Amino acid sequence: MSTTLGASRPDQASYMLRAAASDAGRHYKQRLIDLLDLGPGHTALDVGCGPGSDLSALAERVGEGGTVIGVDRDPAMLARARERTAGLSQVEVREGDVHALPVDPGSVDRAKIDRVLMHVARPAEALAQVHLATRPGALVGLVEPDWDTLVVDAEDRETSRLFTRYTADEVVRHATVGRSLARMAHEAGFRVETVAATTPVFLDFEDADHTLGLGRTMRRAIDAGRVDPDRGRRWFATLADGPFFASFTLVTVVCSR
């Protein structure tokens, strides 16, 4: 296996599909869909649907009489989502921005935003758009990580702490939005129904390097002067040598309109 720092970032669509197919990904996504209580005839909105990893599961719940709307602004993601749902007549994939959703006000029964708010420019505005799109009685599911809780086991614990701090400070735009989801949902006008936290665990070094960006993020931290080069390289190399462990907190909030 390679322990080279700074490996190129994987194709984003493939990255998202691989993460969704992992044990941790399947577990929290299934729980989220169950909590949304989707039923036949519902109109469901997937905000920031990416390559469409969840659209078919939503379509199965709403049935042929329902509608699933996937929204994304990335042409490559839209193409993959349309390809994956080509045989599902109830699925519509629309180009649009989370800050100006291309849906009619008060037209949505169920909505989800899954690991999107940490990347957008204005998370509160995105939630306001979802509030506008949903009708009274609708349920909305939100899932976001808290990257400030990322832990990577290593004998050099200080470098692990520096890695987490750099990830939270510089790599992810809104790295701690997970802990703020319930408050933000309330401020957007929703009634918070469920708040839950899970801890995805990574025991395989290569999977963690792919999902968490261990090598490429450490390279950035070194280049930025946040970690000593020799110490950072040693830290990364030792992660592959023995039993591996990393985890972070993933927060799920379900709220009603």
LUMFIGU-789499 format. One line per field, with one value per residue (C-alpha): residue number from 1; x negated, y negated, z. Coordinates in Angstrom, 3 decimals, always signed. Each point is the difference from the previous one (the first is absolute). Layout:
<sites>
n = NUM,...
xx = X,...
yy = Y,...
zz = Z,...
</sites>
This chain:
<sites>
n = 1,2,3,4,5,6,7,8,9,10,11,12,13,14,15,16,17,18,19,20,21,22,23,24,25,26,27,28,29,30,31,32,33,34,35,36,37,38,39,40,41,42,43,44,45,46,47,48,49,50,51,52,53,54,55,56,57,58,59,60,61,62,63,64,65,66,67,68,69,70,71,72,73,74,75,76,77,78,79,80,81,82,83,84,85,86,87,88,89,90,91,92,93,94,95,96,97,98,99,100,101,102,103,104,105,106,107,108,109,110,111,112,113,114,115,116,117,118,119,120,121,122,123,124,125,126,127,128,129,130,131,132,133,134,135,136,137,138,139,140,141,142,143,144,145,146,147,148,149,150,151,152,153,154,155,156,157,158,159,160,161,162,163,164,165,166,167,168,169,170,171,172,173,174,175,176,177,178,179,180,181,182,183,184,185,186,187,188,189,190,191,192,193,194,195,196,197,198,199,200,201,202,203,204,205,206,207,208,209,210,211,212,213,214,215,216,217,218,219,220,221,222,223,224,225,226,227,228,229,230,231,232,233,234,235,236,237,238,239,240,241,242,243,244,245,246,247,248,249,250,251,252,253,254,255,256,257
xx = +0.000,-1.122,-0.881,-0.852,+1.175,+2.053,+1.764,+2.418,+3.588,+2.244,+2.760,+2.676,+2.926,-1.853,-1.134,+3.583,+1.334,-2.738,+0.705,+3.728,-0.655,-2.188,+1.393,+0.107,+1.576,+2.743,+0.807,+0.582,+1.733,+2.454,+0.731,+0.575,+2.439,+1.845,+0.342,+1.382,+2.966,+0.392,+3.227,+1.739,+0.877,-2.413,-2.127,-3.556,-2.844,-3.682,-1.966,-3.515,+0.767,-3.483,-0.252,+3.422,-1.080,+3.271,+2.519,+1.004,+0.573,+2.234,+1.841,+0.679,+1.670,+2.192,+1.079,+1.083,+2.568,-2.604,-2.740,-3.679,-1.862,-3.784,-1.716,-3.681,-2.012,-2.887,+0.506,-2.097,+2.096,+3.221,-1.122,-0.809,+3.280,+2.024,-1.877,+0.644,+3.735,+0.746,+2.597,+1.855,+2.807,+0.764,-3.514,-0.801,-3.578,-0.209,-2.920,+0.092,-1.684,+0.901,+0.336,+2.725,+1.702,+1.816,+3.206,+3.384,+0.624,+1.970,-0.218,-2.218,+1.081,-3.451,-3.483,-3.538,-3.357,-2.807,-3.553,+0.621,+0.286,-3.653,-0.947,+2.513,-0.636,+2.957,+1.504,+2.707,+1.206,+0.102,+2.194,+2.268,+0.409,+1.012,+2.494,+1.487,+0.207,+1.716,+3.683,+1.391,-0.480,-3.013,-3.014,-3.581,-3.099,-3.424,-3.312,-3.387,-3.326,-1.860,-3.593,-1.287,+0.732,-2.201,-2.427,-2.794,-1.857,-3.784,-2.814,-0.681,+3.269,-1.064,-0.324,+3.415,+1.377,-1.706,+1.508,+3.506,-0.448,-1.244,+2.912,+2.515,-1.685,-1.026,+1.324,+3.764,+1.909,+2.452,-1.777,+2.084,+3.449,+1.099,+0.113,+2.051,+2.648,+2.762,-0.441,-0.156,+3.116,+1.861,-1.169,+1.233,+3.500,+0.061,+1.032,-2.785,+1.308,-3.109,-3.684,-2.390,-3.744,-1.843,-3.708,-1.241,-3.064,-2.817,-2.164,-1.568,-2.771,+0.642,+3.738,-0.733,-2.603,+2.538,+2.919,-1.770,-2.788,-2.737,-2.905,+1.155,+1.088,-3.296,-1.826,+2.031,-0.712,-3.717,+0.007,+1.870,-2.598,+2.448,-1.892,-3.732,-0.729,-1.971,+2.456,+2.991,-1.471,-0.906,+3.512,+1.590,-2.382,+0.611,+3.774,-0.377,-2.320,+2.343,+3.626,+1.744,+2.765,+1.680,+3.450,+2.085,+3.472,+2.847,+3.117,+3.515,+2.880,+3.577,+2.364,+3.533,+1.452
yy = +0.000,-3.556,-2.306,-2.953,-3.349,-2.214,+2.612,-1.681,-0.459,+2.734,-0.763,-1.642,+2.044,+3.293,-1.176,-0.701,+3.294,+1.964,-1.783,+0.683,+3.693,+0.453,+1.678,-3.319,-1.749,+2.578,+0.020,-3.717,-0.475,+2.807,-1.490,-3.433,+1.329,+1.979,-3.108,-1.997,+2.399,-0.250,+1.369,+0.622,-3.188,-2.244,-2.603,+0.402,-2.459,+0.956,-3.243,+0.392,+3.456,+0.451,+3.078,+1.193,+2.593,-0.379,-0.768,+3.591,+0.719,-3.051,+1.019,+3.446,-1.553,-2.533,+2.490,-0.665,-2.528,-2.105,-2.337,-0.187,-3.189,+0.012,-3.392,-0.656,-2.731,+2.153,+1.155,+3.134,+0.964,-0.666,+2.207,+2.886,-0.429,+0.035,+3.052,+1.880,-0.815,+0.243,+2.742,-1.737,-2.139,-1.610,-1.466,-3.492,-1.266,-3.786,-2.360,-2.598,-1.565,+0.689,-3.750,-0.226,+3.392,+0.678,+1.248,-1.590,-1.414,+2.320,+2.939,+2.473,+2.626,+1.313,-1.457,+0.984,-1.763,+2.499,-1.298,-3.085,-2.898,+0.349,-1.022,-2.695,-3.720,-0.801,+2.965,-2.072,-1.267,+3.550,+1.070,-2.990,+1.207,+3.456,-1.569,-1.909,+3.128,+2.204,+0.014,-0.010,+3.418,+0.856,+1.797,-1.046,+2.081,-1.589,+1.834,-1.649,+0.995,-1.881,+0.115,-1.478,+3.428,+1.915,+2.306,+1.997,+2.463,-0.428,+0.084,-3.612,-1.334,-3.629,+0.348,+1.671,-3.021,-2.350,+1.966,-0.309,-3.693,-0.693,+1.967,-1.975,-3.374,+0.135,+2.979,+0.009,-3.260,+0.555,+2.785,-0.056,-0.526,+3.403,-1.190,-3.038,+1.814,+0.030,-3.684,-0.971,+2.025,-1.750,-3.401,+0.859,+0.552,+3.775,+1.994,+2.384,+3.548,+2.197,-0.615,+2.941,+0.486,+2.978,+0.711,+1.436,+2.134,+0.666,+3.059,+0.223,-2.450,-0.168,-0.600,-2.746,-1.592,-0.058,-1.335,-2.269,-1.186,+0.822,-0.297,-2.933,-1.998,+0.631,-1.198,-3.226,-0.426,+0.441,-2.417,-2.532,+0.257,+1.484,+3.300,+0.710,+1.889,+2.888,+0.423,-0.088,+2.601,+2.295,-0.340,+0.931,+2.905,+1.558,+0.037,+2.774,+2.140,+1.483,+0.156,-3.184,-2.023,-3.288,-1.397,-3.184,-1.081,-0.107,-1.898,+0.714,-2.399,+0.607,-2.943,-0.848,-2.995
zz = +0.000,-0.647,+2.838,-2.260,+1.269,-2.234,-2.134,-2.387,+1.089,-1.411,-2.485,+2.126,-1.292,+0.481,+3.442,+1.064,-1.355,+1.770,+3.288,-0.349,-0.646,+3.090,+3.108,+1.864,-2.971,-0.471,+3.712,+0.518,-3.351,+0.717,+3.415,-1.516,-2.604,+2.675,+2.198,-2.926,-0.139,-3.761,-1.406,-3.314,-1.844,+1.886,-1.729,+1.293,-0.508,+0.123,+0.359,-1.352,-1.370,-1.478,-2.239,+1.142,+2.540,+1.968,-2.730,-0.730,+3.708,+0.257,-3.174,+1.431,+3.044,-1.854,-2.671,-3.544,+1.196,+1.763,-1.161,+0.901,-0.876,+0.112,-0.152,-0.614,-1.700,-1.270,-3.628,+0.562,+3.031,-1.884,-2.867,+2.353,+1.878,-3.233,-1.202,+3.252,+0.013,-3.719,+0.543,+2.839,-1.399,+3.367,+0.341,-1.263,+0.102,-0.135,-0.279,+2.742,+2.992,+3.625,+0.525,-2.673,-0.249,-3.308,+1.644,+0.597,+3.488,+2.266,-2.408,+1.908,+2.567,+0.918,-0.458,+0.838,+0.046,+0.475,+0.572,-2.130,+2.456,+0.999,-3.556,-0.996,+0.293,+2.257,+1.889,+1.702,-3.368,-1.342,+2.926,-0.606,-3.587,+1.220,+2.394,-2.923,-2.158,+2.593,+0.899,+3.572,+1.605,-2.165,+1.465,-0.730,+0.703,+0.469,+0.355,+0.500,+1.559,+2.695,-1.223,+3.238,+1.531,-2.451,+1.796,-1.634,+2.199,-0.097,+2.502,-0.980,+1.405,-0.341,-3.772,-0.097,+1.854,-2.459,-2.897,+1.436,+0.731,-3.518,-1.495,+2.058,-0.509,-3.660,-1.955,+0.584,-0.409,+2.879,+1.834,+3.183,-1.508,+1.306,+3.598,-1.076,-2.078,+2.620,+0.798,-3.656,-0.815,+2.824,-1.214,-3.513,+1.368,+0.347,+3.068,+1.001,+0.480,+0.194,+0.685,-0.170,-0.251,-1.459,-0.177,-3.298,+0.693,-2.452,+0.615,-3.455,-0.810,-3.746,+0.465,+2.516,-2.254,-2.839,+2.070,+2.473,-2.291,+2.482,-2.431,-2.092,+3.051,+1.778,-3.120,+0.103,+3.711,-0.594,-2.941,+2.150,+2.746,+2.499,+0.418,-0.081,-3.264,+1.506,+2.844,-2.342,-2.337,+2.897,+1.417,-3.314,-0.640,+3.417,-0.531,-2.574,+2.129,+2.572,+1.108,-1.109,+1.653,-0.839,+0.717,+0.053,+1.079,-2.522,+1.091,-1.297,+0.579,-1.105,+0.220,-1.047,-1.787
</sites>
